[in-house]
Amino acid sequence: MSRAASPPQNRSVLAGFLSLLGEFLITVGLVLGLFVAYSLWWTNVLADRQAQARGNEVRQQWQTAPGANGSAAPGALDTMDGIGFLHVPAMKNGEVLVKKGTAPDVLDDGVAGYYTDPVKAALPWEASGNFSLAAHRDGHGAKFHNIDKVKNGDAVVFETRDTWYVYKVFAELRQTSKYNVDVISAVPKESGRTAPGRFITLTTCTPVYTSKFRYVVWGELVRTEKVDAQRTLPAELR
Amino acid sequence: MYGWIWRHLPGNAWVRAVISLVLVLGVVFVLFQYVFPWAEPLLPFNDVTVDEGSGATP
């Protein structure tokens, strides 16, 4: 319209503003791209490094402190360093260190945490209850990334210093509200069980790359096995 | 903005390119080391636990 008639300075001011805006938008795009790389790659690098170091420490401690043998040994473990390792062959992710608590600063180190809140988890050596765990689906080690590969009948093995706890998966809830705290109660009704037992519950977020819902897998203890001197793996892990 | 930075860097084109690279790496470092770790818990992408909602730690 009258643009051709406007003085050159006005045009260069407008052009300058537009190029500044363009550069700003490009910058925002790059920063968001970097954030994706950070979330899905770099946090895994950091967390796996942490988990490896902490896991080695726990194994070291198990080896160097054989004095506390006997039935009370698991309870004697320092729960802040980690109480043992979770093996889920169906998830194909090796061993996952299990620590106390599900706060971000615990889970961000590439471990699984057992719930202390809102429902306190029962530890595997307790006579009955629900050993409820949470871990990241993506980033920070992504230890439960393949939770959707776990099917009924799959083995979930928890390893402590002197015992293998072998669980068998019997139910899953592929999507539930993040406020559904009943899934980690001592007798999780939605799994179909009504009587007390020795359960394990794995929780993480779903769908992948979001935190909209929660994914839950339940297992039940089928047997325990004493750890021998060579730490021979139970049949399910061989 | 980038043009302005480029014009104000010293040296010839090669020196400027090297300085630019160092600046970019510095910005990436600051983002990964300080900004993203701060921002991540504020964003709703990585809560994995069930809880009783409002304000509780994920």
Chai-1 contact restraints between the chains, C-beta under 6 A:
chainA,res_idxA,chainB,res_idxB,connection_type,confidence,min_distance_angstrom,max_distance_angstrom,comment,restraint_id
A,L20,B,M1,contact,1.0,0.0,6.0,A-B,restraint_1
A,E23,B,M1,contact,1.0,0.0,6.0,A-B,restraint_2
A,E23,B,Y2,contact,1.0,0.0,6.0,A-B,restraint_3
A,L34,B,L31,contact,1.0,0.0,6.0,A-B,restraint_4
A,F35,B,F36,contact,1.0,0.0,6.0,A-B,restraint_5
A,Y38,B,F32,contact,1.0,0.0,6.0,A-B,restraint_6
A,Y38,B,F36,contact,1.0,0.0,6.0,A-B,restraint_7
A,T102,B,T49,contact,1.0,0.0,6.0,A-B,restraint_8
A,A103,B,T57,contact,1.0,0.0,6.0,A-B,restraint_9
A,P104,B,P41,contact,1.0,0.0,6.0,A-B,restraint_10
A,P118,B,D51,contact,1.0,0.0,6.0,A-B,restraint_11
A,P118,B,E52,contact,1.0,0.0,6.0,A-B,restraint_12
A,A134,B,V48,contact,1.0,0.0,6.0,A-B,restraint_13
A,A134,B,T49,contact,1.0,0.0,6.0,A-B,restraint_14
A,H136,B,V48,contact,1.0,0.0,6.0,A-B,restraint_15
A,G139,B,N46,contact,1.0,0.0,6.0,A-B,restraint_16
A,K178,B,V50,contact,1.0,0.0,6.0,A-B,restraint_17
A,Y179,B,G53,contact,1.0,0.0,6.0,A-B,restraint_18
A,N180,B,V50,contact,1.0,0.0,6.0,A-B,restraint_19
A,V181,B,V50,contact,1.0,0.0,6.0,A-B,restraint_20
A,V181,B,E52,contact,1.0,0.0,6.0,A-B,restraint_21
A,T203,B,V50,contact,1.0,0.0,6.0,A-B,restraint_22
A,T204,B,V48,contact,1.0,0.0,6.0,A-B,restraint_23
A,C205,B,V48,contact,1.0,0.0,6.0,A-B,restraint_24
A,S211,B,P44,contact,1.0,0.0,6.0,A-B,restraint_25
A,S211,B,F45,contact,1.0,0.0,6.0,A-B,restraint_26
A,S211,B,D47,contact,1.0,0.0,6.0,A-B,restraint_27
A,R214,B,V50,contact,1.0,0.0,6.0,A-B,restraint_28
